[in-house]
Amino acid sequence: MNLSPRTATLAGLTAVAALLAIVSAPWAFGQPWMNMVFKPLATIGIIAYAAGRGRDTPVLRRWVLAGLAWSLAGDVALLWPDRGFLPGLVSFLIAHLCYLVAFTRGIRLAARPLPFVVYAGVAGAVLAWLWPGIPAPLRVPVVAYVVALAAMAAQAAVRWRVGLAGPWLAVGGALFLASDALLAANRFADPLPMASLWVLATYWTAQWCIAGSLPPPRR
């Protein structure tokens, strides 16, 4: 694939910021200030990438950018993992609802039922596994979040199946669910070794795939 100079530069800068945020964890450099600086910067790089795309589909572009902006708000909230967990959860819930609106442009929700059946099964299994470790006050917000996340990932697959997007959108939805499942397992079940690597690498790859689903600018 031939990348434009702008895209190649953004990809490089985003990858560097993401890597520095990942290795800020205690298992690597153990420098919290790096996470504070580079975690938001990585998502800002993806927003800049998305902002240069999709100008021929303004409504789709607007809702994808809204989802990325709410994701950035969630990233900032989760810089404080305890106090910021619920605000981060709500921010990402809104982000997934924005993505759902985007992914239903030109096609109705669940126009192909199979992805919804598959993702409902996966999300239900993950939720059942984690349920004993989820504190009671968080159970309703977590269930609402899982429903929105699974619906977003399923609709991304639907959009690909009907030919309105490339396969990378479906990959992005799947990776987002995988990232959040890893994050939840690390928080509510058993701690994962090098958790930031697995959670953040899948997260930013997912967001890049979603941003890349917007049509490229015309040359």
C-alpha positions in Angstrom: 0.0 0.0 0.0 1.3 3.4 -1.0 0.9 5.9 1.9 0.8 9.6 1.3 3.6 11.6 3.1 1.0 13.0 5.5 -0.4 9.6 6.4 3.1 8.0 6.7 4.2 10.9 9.1 1.0 10.6 11.2 1.4 6.8 11.4 5.0 7.1 12.5 4.3 9.7 15.1 1.3 7.9 16.4 3.2 4.6 16.7 6.1 6.3 18.6 3.6 7.9 21.0 1.8 4.6 21.5 5.0 2.8 22.1 6.2 5.3 24.7 2.8 5.2 26.5 3.0 1.4 26.6 6.5 1.2 28.0 5.7 3.8 30.6 4.2 0.9 32.7 5.9 -0.5 35.8 7.0 -3.7 33.9 9.1 -1.5 31.6 10.3 2.0 32.4 7.9 2.7 35.2 7.5 6.4 34.3 3.9 7.6 34.9 4.6 11.0 33.3 5.3 9.3 30.0 1.8 7.7 30.1 0.3 11.1 31.0 1.9 12.7 28.0 2.0 10.1 25.3 -1.3 8.2 25.8 -3.4 11.2 24.8 -1.0 12.1 22.0 -1.3 8.7 20.4 -5.1 9.1 20.2 -4.7 12.7 18.9 -2.6 11.3 16.1 -5.4 9.0 15.1 -7.9 11.9 15.2 -5.6 13.8 12.9 -5.4 10.9 10.6 -9.2 10.6 10.5 -9.7 14.3 10.1 -7.9 14.2 6.7 -10.3 11.5 5.4 -14.0 11.1 4.6 -14.7 14.6 3.3 -17.0 13.2 0.7 -19.0 11.5 3.4 -19.4 14.3 5.9 -22.0 12.7 8.2 -20.0 9.5 8.5 -16.9 11.5 9.1 -18.5 13.6 11.8 -19.7 10.7 13.8 -16.4 8.8 13.5 -14.6 11.9 14.7 -17.1 12.3 17.5 -16.3 8.7 18.6 -12.6 9.4 18.5 -13.0 12.6 20.5 -15.0 10.7 23.2 -12.3 8.0 23.2 -9.7 10.7 23.9 -11.8 11.8 26.8 -11.9 8.3 28.0 -8.1 7.9 27.6 -7.6 11.0 29.8 -10.0 9.8 32.5 -8.3 6.4 32.7 -5.0 8.1 33.4 -6.4 7.9 36.9 -7.4 4.2 36.9 -9.5 4.2 40.1 -11.2 7.6 40.2 -11.4 7.8 36.5 -12.7 4.3 35.7 -16.4 5.2 35.7 -16.0 8.5 33.8 -13.8 6.6 31.4 -16.4 3.9 31.0 -19.1 6.4 30.2 -16.9 8.3 27.8 -16.1 5.1 25.8 -19.8 4.1 26.0 -20.7 7.4 24.2 -17.8 6.7 21.8 -19.3 3.4 20.8 -22.8 4.9 20.4 -21.2 7.5 18.1 -19.6 4.7 16.1 -22.9 2.9 15.9 -24.5 6.0 14.4 -21.6 6.2 11.9 -21.8 2.6 10.9 -25.6 2.7 10.3 -25.2 5.4 7.6 -26.6 3.9 4.5 -27.7 0.6 6.1 -29.9 -0.3 9.0 -28.7 -1.7 12.3 -28.2 -5.5 12.2 -29.0 -5.7 8.5 -27.0 -9.0 8.6 -27.9 -10.9 11.9 -25.0 -13.3 12.0 -22.4 -10.9 13.3 -24.8 -9.8 16.0 -25.4 -13.4 17.0 -21.6 -14.2 17.1 -20.7 -11.0 19.1 -23.6 -11.5 21.5 -22.2 -15.0 22.3 -18.7 -13.7 22.7 -19.7 -10.8 24.9 -22.0 -12.9 27.0 -19.2 -15.4 27.6 -16.7 -12.8 28.6 -19.3 -11.0 30.9 -20.2 -14.3 32.6 -16.5 -15.1 33.2 -15.8 -11.7 34.7 -19.1 -11.2 36.6 -18.0 -12.5 40.0 -15.2 -10.0 40.1 -17.2 -6.9 39.0 -18.2 -4.8 42.0 -22.0 -4.5 42.4 -22.1 -0.7 41.8 -20.4 -1.2 38.5 -22.4 -4.0 37.1 -25.2 -2.0 35.4 -22.7 0.4 33.7 -20.5 -2.5 32.7 -23.4 -4.4 31.1 -24.5 -1.3 29.2 -21.0 -0.8 28.0 -20.6 -4.4 26.9 -23.9 -4.2 24.9 -22.8 -1.0 23.1 -19.3 -2.4 22.4 -20.6 -5.7 21.0 -23.2 -3.9 18.9 -20.5 -1.6 17.5 -18.2 -4.4 16.6 -21.1 -6.4 15.0 -22.3 -3.4 13.0 -18.7 -2.8 11.8 -18.7 -6.4 10.5 -22.2 -5.9 8.9 -20.9 -2.8 7.1 -18.0 -4.8 5.7 -20.2 -7.7 4.7 -22.6 -5.5 2.6 -19.6 -3.8 0.9 -19.9 -0.3 2.5 -16.5 -0.6 4.1 -13.3 -2.6 3.7 -12.4 -5.5 6.0 -10.3 -3.3 8.2 -13.4 -1.8 9.7 -14.5 -5.3 10.9 -11.0 -5.9 12.2 -11.1 -2.7 14.1 -14.4 -3.6 15.8 -13.0 -7.1 16.7 -9.8 -5.6 18.1 -11.7 -3.1 20.2 -13.7 -5.8 21.8 -10.5 -7.8 22.4 -8.7 -4.8 23.9 -11.6 -4.1 26.3 -11.9 -7.8 27.2 -8.2 -7.8 28.1 -8.5 -4.6 30.1 -11.5 -6.0 32.0 -9.8 -9.3 32.7 -6.8 -7.4 34.1 -9.0 -5.4 36.4 -11.7 -7.8 37.4 -10.1 -11.2 37.1 -6.4 -12.1 37.1 -3.7 -9.4 36.4 -2.1 -9.9 33.0 1.6 -9.8 32.5 2.6 -6.7 30.5 -1.0 -5.7 30.5 -0.4 -2.3 28.9 1.2 -3.9 25.9 -1.7 -6.2 25.0 -4.5 -3.7 26.0 -3.1 -0.6 24.3 -1.6 -2.2 21.2 -5.0 -3.7 20.3 -6.8 -0.5 21.3 -4.8 1.8 19.1 -4.8 -0.6 16.2 -8.5 -0.8 16.5 -8.9 2.9 16.4 -6.6 3.3 13.5 -8.6 0.7 11.5 -11.8 2.6 12.3 -10.3 5.9 11.3 -8.9 4.3 8.1 -12.4 3.1 7.2 -13.2 6.7 6.2 -12.7 7.2 2.4 -9.3 8.6 1.6 -9.0 12.1 0.2 -9.1 12.4 -3.6 -5.8 13.0 -5.2 
